[in-house]
Amino acid sequence: MDFSGKYQLESHENFEAFMKAVGLPDDEIEKGKDIKSISEIHQDGKDFKVTVTAGTKVVLYSFTVGEECELETFTGEKAKSVVHMDGNKLTVCVKGIESVTELTGDTIINILTFEGIVYKRLSRRI
């Protein structure tokens, strides 16, 4: 399954509670809750390059499935982790945040879980 493409956040559920739980300051939560981020994904086999643009903030991720990499949390902390791929799903756990990203047709569903709080994001290919 090829994740390559450009996707725009269409909807998200439980943003504020999740971001508060992971330690994002209230002013950052307020600024970010209505931003429709754009994710640009380039996949070459097991190698991924992901650019996420949310307002003026741009975050770049680069990883190879199954190999240790450094990823950035919502609070800007960097942590080492390993991304796994199973069919159309990418899974990773970073600093206690479990992330499952599933590609179904032109839709990416990203479910993040931290201390029992679930944040669901739905993005569509543009």
Secondary structure, DSSP 8 states (H G I E B T S, - for coil): ----EEEEEEEEESHHHHHHHHT--HHHHHHHTT---EEEEEEETTEEEEEEEETTEEEEEEEETTSEEEEE-TTS-EEEEE-EEETTEEEEEETTEEEEEEEETTEEEEEEEETTEEEEEEEEE-
